[in-house]
Amino acid sequence: MTTESIPFLDLSQPHAALEKELTGVLVRALRSGRFVGGPDVDNFERQFASFAGVKHAIGVNSGTDALRFALFAAGVKPGDVAITVPNTFIATTEAISQVGATPMFVDIDAQTFTMSAQKLESFFQKNCETDSQTKRTVLKKTGEPVTAILPVHLYGQMADMDAILSIAEQHACVVIEDACQAHGSAYFSKRTNSWHAAGSMGTAGAFSFYPGKNLGALGEGGMVTTGSPGIDAAVRMLRDHGQQKKYYHDIEGYNGRLDAIQAGFLSVKLLHLDGWNKQRRERAHYYNHLFDAFDGVISPFEPDWAKPVYHLYVVRVADRDELRQHLEAQGIGTGLHYPVPLHLQKAYETLGYREGDFPVTEKAAAEILSLPMFPELTEEQQDQVAESIADFMEIRKKGRREMHATGAPA
Ligand SMILES: Cc1ncc(COP(=O)(O)O)c(C=O)c1O
């Protein structure tokens, strides 16, 4: 077997294959001079709405904008509380804080790494009550209204949306799906007896087109998806300085538009997304098959109600940092998503959380390792990753045996 280095992700192969079409987009823009708005943005929004199974899709500047605009448009206000998970990228909570609300956390499910519906239920039971005047669900301690829930379909896995949506309905909360890592993931709803795409079940969904995502721009980009005409109209205004007509500003907004060139690139790439997602799933299943033979590697869990698209392939191992070093030394790229849970980040010291508050997330943060995953990854490369992990396990085992024999650390 060859032992070439294996990148964590490969952003050049898919673009080399599409070079002619992508350059065509650039040349078209250079000739037309349409760089902001116009037919490329409109077309991509229509294409993406159909891909995600929603009526409305609004192109924005990033996934962070998508989350922030979706929260604004769904009516989340300064002084509100929005609930999410501590195992996510900080953009989820930045968006909450930037609309003036306070993020609060519930722990994740140990198998899916996404929001635990049971923990969400007990959050409401323990911390909330119904305000006698407004009839809204509020925090017992402060009286602040709890108005939003943000499940994160992390790694391309799916949060258990049936359970989360029914809890949200009981408390009149909006649900903003953070689908920034889940373009094309699907969830089987027992409520409707059918499959639904990530980003199509909540009040709104938010997608990122950061280059490394399953659908990545050649720069920045994002999308809000929704079934609500009101949210569609509000996000269109928010992304464009609060105007519906040029220089007539109904509200203050943002410069949060999706570039026409990026929309053109994304339209070209979207045609390949189903194929790429299929390849990612196949690679994930091949890794699972290889790791079945390993004692110390826990593969990702795939519940029968989810079709994850494996933005990341994340395993759990005991000696994570040492294994990571071992793989790096062999030229195998890995990632950590994420090494420090949000409730323990310096940026959130003022929220008052402590170590031990979210044990499932904290344990995961110490054990998770993201292995190379991209559609073009070959079986040979995957065999090489598995062999390198097997070597590491063997070295560890030998070290432990020697330690037992001599009584001293190996
Ligand atoms: C879970 C999650 N939420 C939000 C974002 C923010 O997206 P962007 O980087 O496009 O602003 C990301 C992107 O990394 C993400 O992974």
The ligand as a Gaussian input file, in Angstrom:
#p B3LYP/6-31G(d) Opt

LIG

0 1
 C      -22.731000      24.802000      12.713000
 C      -22.366000      26.088000      12.030000
 N      -23.131000      27.169000      12.237000
 C      -22.855000      28.338000      11.634000
 C      -21.782000      28.508000      10.795000
 C      -21.474000      29.838000      10.215000
 O      -21.352000      29.855000       8.841000
 P      -20.404000      30.935000       8.110000
 O      -18.989000      30.555000       8.381000
 O      -20.770000      30.804000       6.673000
 O      -20.759000      32.269000       8.667000
 C      -20.957000      27.397000      10.551000
 C      -19.791000      27.508000       9.636000
 O      -18.695000      27.176000       9.921000
 C      -21.243000      26.162000      11.196000
 O      -20.467000      25.097000      11.000000

